[in-house]
Amino acid sequence: MVVDQAQVYSLGLAKAFKESFTKNGGKIVKEIKVSSGDKDFKAVVSQIKAANPDFLFLPMYHPEVSMIARQAKQIGLSKPMFSTDGVANQTFIDLGGDAVEGHMFTDFFDYGAPPTEKSKEFIAAYAKKTGKQEVNSFVALGADAYNVMVDAMNRCANPEDSICVNNAIKSTVNFEGVSGVINLDKTGNSTRSAVIKVVTNGKAVYKSTVNP
């Protein structure tokens, strides 16, 4: 596992993955810390090659992950690589080139595999409005954020009561959203499905959906 010690995003994901992975019998054979902006990863990929893991988990943003993938390929390191939504963009694929073929990562949504009827309706409306069916994750999440807030407001006697709306948002259960079914806890964190994509022929392709 390679972690960006300069990013809370990366540290948080690494911690959650490590806890879940080891709890279910997995073993982290090597954990290496890097920093955003690093460009020379020769020592990192050499250490990984020597550790001989079954796969690499890289919960970081696309600039560093693409360079690690390229430098790994240069030394013949061909282990499967898995990342998170920090690489869920075409720029990652363009930067990584052939080195990121087969790279898997999590995302929140794939317009080619709509998880709910609301998804299908939204994709159709989006296509009618923009002429494009390619709804990205940020558009889907933006729609969900808006709709969850409206739903919470409608559950309050006074929709301008911010305390009531906030509490209603945090009590959202089984809400049919564009990106899937949404459940929120008292801290505002959501429990939701994750979409797995794989880089194939220079494009991010839907692979599967993992439910909590």
Buried (B, 14 or more C-beta within 10 A) or exposed (E): BBBBEBBEBBBEBBEEBBEEBEEEEEEBEBEBBBEEEBEEBEEBBBEBBEBEBEEBBBBBBBBBBBBBBBBBBEEEBEEEBBBBBBBBBEEBBEBBEEBBBEBBBBBBBBBEEBBBEBBEEBBEEBBEEEEEEEBBBEBBBEBBBEBBBEBBBEBBEEBEEEEBBBBBBBEBEEBBBBBBBBBBEEEEEBEBBBBBBBBBEEEBEBBEBEEE
